Amino acid sequence: MQTQSHEMTVQDQGSREPAALVARTMDTLALTWSIGIGIGYLFLISLICWIGYRCFLVYHAGISGDYPFITAELGTDLLIVAAYFGIALVLRKMGYI
């Protein structure tokens, strides 16, 4: 009994694209998308954790009555959130988020 092989050489395929090249390209594309989506979600999770941490700091500063600290931190926080959203916009345009 003879088994049939589905592998073809480049000469057997004629003008079609080699199957190995297509498979390698698809594997690379899938890996790139997986890494990109992972980076995008990691970015969003880090933003959520950072916001939670900053709320915790501002809350405890408010309890202790350190109001100059709160005003200074809120200014810095707005700047950092703007940077986060700028990076998120770039990642969105690249298709990662």
HUGICOR-V828668 format. One record per residue. N is the residue number from 1. RES is the residue in three letters. BURIAL is # if it has 9 or more other ideal C-beta (glycine too) atoms within 8 Angstrom, else .. Layout:
N|RES|BURIAL, N|RES|BURIAL
//
This chain:
1|MET|., 2|GLN|., 3|THR|., 4|GLN|., 5|SER|., 6|HIS|., 7|GLU|., 8|MET|., 9|THR|., 10|VAL|., 11|GLN|., 12|ASP|., 13|GLN|#, 14|GLY|., 15|SER|., 16|ARG|., 17|GLU|., 18|PRO|., 19|ALA|#, 20|ALA|., 21|LEU|., 22|VAL|#, 23|ALA|., 24|ARG|., 25|THR|., 26|MET|., 27|ASP|., 28|THR|., 29|LEU|., 30|ALA|., 31|LEU|., 32|THR|., 33|TRP|., 34|SER|., 35|ILE|., 36|GLY|#, 37|ILE|#, 38|GLY|., 39|ILE|#, 40|GLY|#, 41|TYR|#, 42|LEU|., 43|PHE|#, 44|LEU|#, 45|ILE|., 46|SER|., 47|LEU|#, 48|ILE|., 49|CYS|., 50|TRP|#, 51|ILE|#, 52|GLY|., 53|TYR|., 54|ARG|#, 55|CYS|., 56|PHE|., 57|LEU|#, 58|VAL|#, 59|TYR|., 60|HIS|., 61|ALA|#, 62|GLY|#, 63|ILE|., 64|SER|., 65|GLY|., 66|ASP|., 67|TYR|., 68|PRO|., 69|PHE|., 70|ILE|#, 71|THR|., 72|ALA|., 73|GLU|#, 74|LEU|#, 75|GLY|., 76|THR|., 77|ASP|#, 78|LEU|., 79|LEU|., 80|ILE|#, 81|VAL|#, 82|ALA|., 83|ALA|., 84|TYR|#, 85|PHE|., 86|GLY|., 87|ILE|#, 88|ALA|#, 89|LEU|., 90|VAL|., 91|LEU|#, 92|ARG|#, 93|LYS|., 94|MET|., 95|GLY|., 96|TYR|#, 97|ILE|#
//
